[in-house]
Amino acid sequence: MSLHPQAISPVPEDTQRVARAAFPRGNLSMQVADHLGNIYHDTQFAALFPTRGQPAEAPARLALVTVLQFAEGLSDRQAADAVRSRIDWKYVLGLELTDPGFDHTVLSEFRTRLLTGKVETLLLDALLTVASAQGLLKARGRQRTDSTHVVGAIRVLNRLERVGETLRAALNSLAVLRKLR
């Protein structure tokens, strides 16, 4: 996967209209987009991707999905489904309503790149920088300074999801064998 940096576009008109109709007062995801703007930029992740090859999913969006995923306690599959199906997530990610999203394995690959590149603190640091610039954090305030617990919690969810999928596949196979008898 190669990186071809691109700026996150503003929220498409249709997405904005439908999201505002569904959430007239907004919700947490929409407020993140409205108040914090673009937290992440593809150029922040340029060192993690080669310049040649098939284009990668936008790392700035994957970073934001990872944060939303942690905030809502979702597995990789659930987060990828949220990107595909939830209007508020399409709003915060600046996606068209018809955007098909991405495969859930992309999130695990993205976290692996963060860890391999030793930039796992980038997600939290960028979020703290933007929040500080907006006046949402004050000096001597209480805040977390380590994002490894975020990456670790998502890794545990990913492993649990794999166990669940393995169990589902095994039960489906047993059901097919039982029908054949």
N, C-alpha and C positions, 0 to 999 in steps of 0.2 A: 504494500500500500504506500502510495506517495502522497505528499501533501502539496496541494495547490491552494495556498491561502486565499480566502475570500472573506469579505466583510459580511457580517450578519446584517441582512436587510431589515428594514422596518417591518412591523407586523402588516401582512397583506390586508387590504381593505375588507375583503369578505370574512377573513378570520376575525378581524377586529369587530366587525358588525355582529357576527354570530356570537362571539364570546361576550360582547357587551349585552346582547339580548338574553343570553343564558345566565350571565352573572352581572346584573346591573350595578352592583356595588363592588364587583371584582372579587377575587379570592387571593389567597397567598401567592400562587404562581403568577397571576396577572399583576399583582402589586410589585413583585420582584422585577418584572419587565418594566412597569411604569415608573418605579422609583429608583431602581438601580441601573437600568439601561443595560448595555452590553458589558457584562462582567468579564467575559473571556474573549480572546481574539485568537484566531488561528496561528498568528505569528508567534504567540507565546509557546506553542508546541512544535515549532518548526524543527527543532533539534531532534525530535523523536521520530521523524519520518524521513525517508529518502526523497530525493527530488525526481526520481524516475519510477515508473510503474503505474499500476492502476490507481486512480484517485481514491483517496481515503474518505470516509465520512468526515464531515467538518468537526475537528477536535474541539472547537469552541462550543459547539452544540452538545457534543458528547460529555464535555466537562459539566455543562449545565444540567444535562440529564442525570449525571452521576450525583450531583448535589440534590436535585429533586428526588431522585431515587432514595437517597439516604434519609432525606427529610420525611418521606412518606413510608419508609421501611419496606420498599418493594424489592422483589427479586429482579434479576436481569430480564427475564421473560416478561414480568409484569410491567417493568419500566418501558421496554420496547413496545408492548401493547398500549401503554399510556400515550406514547408518542404517536402511535397510529390512530388512537381512538378518542383521546381527550382534547376537547377544544381549548381548555386553559393551558395545556402543555404546548399545543400548536401555537398558541398566542405568545407564550414566553419564549419559545424557540424561533419565532418569526417564520413559521411554516404555513404553506397554503393548506386549506381544508382537505384537499385531495392528496396531500403528501403521503406516500406509502410507508414512511418510516424506514427502519432498518432491522436486520436480524439481531436477536438478543445477544449473540456471541460477540458482536462488535464491542459491547460494553466491557466484557472480560478482557478482550484484546487491548482495549484502550487503557484499562487499569494496569495491565501487564507492561505496556509501553511506559506508563508513568513510573512504575516501580523500577523497571530496567534502566530507564534514563535518570533515576534518582531525583525526580522532580515531583514526588508525591505531595509535597507541601504546596505546590503551585496552586492547586484548587482553593485551598483555604486562604493562602496569602493574597491571592487576587480578590477573593470575596471580602476579606478584611480591609484591603486597600480601598475598594470601591465603597464599602460601608463607612469607613472612616472619612472618606472624601465627601460623602453625603451627610456627615454629621450624625450618623446612627450609632457610632461608638465614641465613647469619651475616654480621655486619658485616665489611667488608673481604674478603668472599668473592668468588669470580669469578662474574660473572653478566652476561648480555647486557642491554643497556639500550635496544636499538633493535629494533622489530618490523618495520621496513620490509623486511628480508631475507625474513621470513616471507611477507609479502604479495607480494613480488616473485617468490619461488620458486613460489608457488601460481599467480600470473599466467602464468608460463612453462609450467607444467603445463597450464593451461587452454588456452593457445594450441596446444600440442602435441596436445591432445585434439581441438581443432577441425580441425587438419590431418589427423589420423587419421580423423576422421569424414568429412571431405571426400573423402579417398582411398577410403574404404570405399564411399561413395555413388557415386563415379565408377566403381569396379570393378563394383558391382552393376548400374549402367546399361549398362556394356559387356557384361556377362554376358547381360543381357536382349536387347540388340541382336544378340549372337552367336546366341542361340537363335532369333531371328526369321529369320535368314538361312537 
